[in-house]
Amino acid sequence: MTQPEVAPIKQASTARKVFAAILDFFFIFIVGGYVVARFTGGTTDGGFELQGMPAFALFGIVILYFIVFSRFLGGTLFQRLLGVR
């Protein structure tokens, strides 16, 4: 009995990985920043402004986004959309 042929895994280009990382960063920064600003009263007419602990909270959210999505969920949102992983 012969085994079926397995296609080699195609590696994503470095440019696509970098593009996905940039899109992920902007996405989580904007969404996470607005959510944190909404809860802490940092919203402005032009968007949001975070200082002190709310800014550190956003920094933590950005780091957790990349760790949790990459390690436990098979890739970040834009890595999955762009087929990087």
Order of alpha helices (4+ residues) and beta strands (2+ residues): alpha-beta-beta-alpha-alpha
